[in-house]
Amino acid sequence: MNPPALSVAVITKNEAHRIGDCLASVAFADEIVVVDSGSTDGTQAIARELGASVIETPDWPGFGPQKNRALAACRGRWVLSIDADERVDDALREAIRAVVSRPAAGAAAALPAAYWLARTSFFCGRQIRFGDWRKDRVLRLFLRERARFTDDLVHERVDCPASHGRLPGRLLHDSVDSVEDMREKSLRYGRLGAEKLRARGRRGGLAPAMLHAGWTFVRGYLLRGGFLDGRAGYTIARLNALGSWVKYREAG
């Protein structure tokens, strides 16, 4: 029996307020796999109602290992990895369908084994055009047998050494619902980043924390034009700097 052409892999925890929109945008896939790490808001039930295969895990090993769990459960020749706060727009959907419909042998063998997707991020419902979120792209569509995620606790990436292509369309990223939501995320990612630094034998401290936090703010707000996004741009630059501060301060 031939495997499905496309599987979608999603990891979740307490995403009931947006998992519906996420999964609706990838309803064209042959298979949707959701790996949930202890949601208490009914995320699992919503996902199942929308046709997803839901796997519940009692632990949280980090973003990379959890995404590899989802990948291991997929059966499709192609896999689209998407976060619960992301949606596929119409143009990207058609581009993905064109890729996965190609034959598995012959001329298709010379085509890319993975594709970069352009991503547009929103802050509290407002589209962000500048700063550290500008020109964002992510490697998310790939041949299942040619790729895996790195085992990083945070800021994981797809490891696929073969040639990569780019697709038209957009991945729409509703990254945060409120300033407090982003602050919590910055603190959480900063602490995970500190663990990652310590695991690599790198140390932080007060001076590195000040240096990296300052550079993060200047880069995002001034050099990359975050100030052009107004108050939202300032808030993003400030909270990104907070995450850098926590990462290097706690690593020490």
Order of alpha helices (4+ residues) and beta strands (2+ residues): beta-alpha-beta-alpha-beta-alpha-beta-beta-alpha-beta-beta-beta-beta-beta-beta-alpha-alpha-alpha
